[in-house]
Amino acid sequence: MPALACCVDAAVAPPGHAFAGDSSLPASPFPGLPPATITTAADNSHWSPSLSSDLYRIDAWGGPYFTVNSSGNVAVRPHGTATLPHQEIDLLKIVKKVSDSKPECGLGLQLPLIVRLPDVLKDRLESLQGAFDLAIRSHDYGSHYQGVYPVKCNQDRFVVEDIVKFGSPFRFGLEAGSKPELLLAMSCLCKGNPDALLICNGFKDLEYISLALFARKLALNTVIVLEQEEELDLVVDFSQKLGVRPVIGVRAKLKTKHSGHFGSTSGEKGKFGLTTTQILRVVKKLDKLGMLDCFQLLHFHIGSQIPSTALLADGVSEASQIYCELVRLGAHMKVIDIGGGLGIDYDGSKSSDSEISVSYGLEEYASAVVRTVRNVCERRSVKHPVICSESGRALVSHHSVLIFEAISSSACDDAPPMSAFEHQYFIEGLTEEARADYLNLSAAAIRGEYEACLTYADLLKQRSVEQFKEGSVGIEQLATVDGFCDMFSKAIGASDAVRTYHVNLSVFTSIPDFWGIGQTFPIVPIHRLDQRPAVRGVLSDLTCDSDGKIDKFIGGGSSLPLHELEGNGGNNGGGQKYYLGMFLGGAYQEALGGVHNLFGGPSIVRVSQSDGPHSFAVTGAVSGPSCGDVLRVMQHEPELMFETLKHRAEECGQGDDGGMASAAVATSLARSFHNMPYLVSASSCSLTAMNNHGFYYCSEDDYDDIVADSAGAAAPVGEEEQWSYCCA
Ligand SMILES: *Cc1c(COP(=O)(O)O)cnc(C)c1O
């Protein structure tokens, strides 16, 4: 019998945990007749949450923030290693709180859902700062670390505001790469530490530069980093006009090259930065203008996901030499800005050969940077600069979890087992050649020649298809043959064990890097981890696009261990829902996602640890964009569309029972414009239409009141439903 174990991806299943399916099929005696039923029921007796944790490598990629609790659910450890047991937050409880209807004390929000965890963000920020502080102490470094957050990683208002607030005690600043990013960074930093850096990167025009100069006038510690040589003249001219003394940096194009996917902007042919010749010209020009004191910062960025500290040290060393040369040439250098690139170990493999992993942690990273800068400066007798980094991915990836639902799986259309009568009828209905195939198939089965069985099953299928095309066989007969062959291959363990799980999600909107660059993220069921996952599946999204599927997972598997949907999934109302979480997606995914098929973004909630009975409090919630919202993105006017349709409904309704029917149509249309584009399960038909005021945010002052009762509805998420569709 073909070992089903061959369907088990060795790369995913941890050693010793060959998982479900490997031994669960009965050795069918196969007396020529199909077995009445095929047992695939999972055996849970030898399964445990910790086996799931190993299987999905949760400790490897998720530690110290994600773990599996004793109920078999994924839990968040909001303060990382400092989390006390009672502070763990069960993700399933968050989902329930958020998706339950308001009468049930829920928030009535629709999935997919992004759960933002400000505590995790704070812990990441403090860990990064802590790692540099430690490295500075242990290498006896003569200055300090002062990081900035590159807002392009996630420009969400609350993410940026949180970082400024949490980072204020250690002068944490922001980095902007475009005019709107600069505007948001300027306004957020008004509440930040006055010494926090505001680094202005990216290609600049006069308007960008004037904004940056205004920022200096507003007493924000702003540095204009020259990305192209031409920007210098604009800075000089405009700063003289405005009467502002600018602080200038340059981005150096290093020779050090990072060869991974994310390194294509590095090296001599990189997209950004000034060559050594150009840097020298900048020095000369500033010297001539008596502005060399304005030149204070050297920046470089060798790309995201720097794979190893060896490569990092190479780049930092080259840049440190440039820094020292600039000091020698008379620039008033103060800061070395090592850019981003601090990597995330998405698959938990701690490997420098994989684009989704890195071989170092925060401490090793910080230590390599501090040691290298120090060594170069010591040799050149240059005063140690302030070290700035622009780590984005490393700060925000962990703080957000995307949760979505699997609504059905391809196995749901399994043909029901045949009765003896049906079986007889089936055989009689076959043509002569097909019956010969069938008899050969049965004989081979009795002899236990399973390879031959498969061949005959294939022949039988092919012949039926040919006859169907000729019109000599009906659709019922064709379906019966298909069902028979599927059942048969399943019984001998040769069926395609990988099922397709349909998920209520758009890959293009929520995991664009999977579609765009094939990046994998950890995806795990957030509950039922005390049960053996008996099935392997790929995930297929809602879009009408063949690329809208996930068939590559961390560890290299082309399918994911999953559980059987209960009662045909949640979509038909009957069964338990099945929720999956995509982790480590807090960086880049939100801003890169598009509205393919007009699916908009997920609902978003902010969840903080609280010492109340539920260990968490929802401190902010916003519904994802409605159908009306996404239509507006493409210049449609939902209000006019609604009026047109309503008018048409009135015209069409005139013949029959008049106003009543058309009013009902209008109500229903209005509801559709208000609701999110994602599927709604029948069991949550009470789903509230989200109007565009469905957003609330509580200031930290109100926060305590809300925390006080995290079980009750935290705050009104939506106002009363309004059925006439008029938008503010
Ligand atoms: C994108 C970018 C960053 C952030 O890089 P991460 O790898 O996310 O840390 C930092 N600096 C610059 C100039 C960037 O373009």
The ligand as an ORCA input file, in Angstrom:
! r2SCAN-3c Opt
* xyz 0 1
  C      12.889     50.658      3.556
  C      13.944     51.401      4.215
  C      14.218     51.192      5.567
  C      13.564     50.103      6.371
  O      14.180     48.896      6.114
  P      13.832     47.593      7.010
  O      14.518     46.510      6.320
  O      12.360     47.476      7.035
  O      14.398     47.857      8.360
  C      15.168     52.000      6.161
  N      15.789     52.958      5.471
  C      15.569     53.178      4.159
  C      16.286     54.249      3.465
  C      14.641     52.410      3.495
  O      14.423     52.619      2.201
*
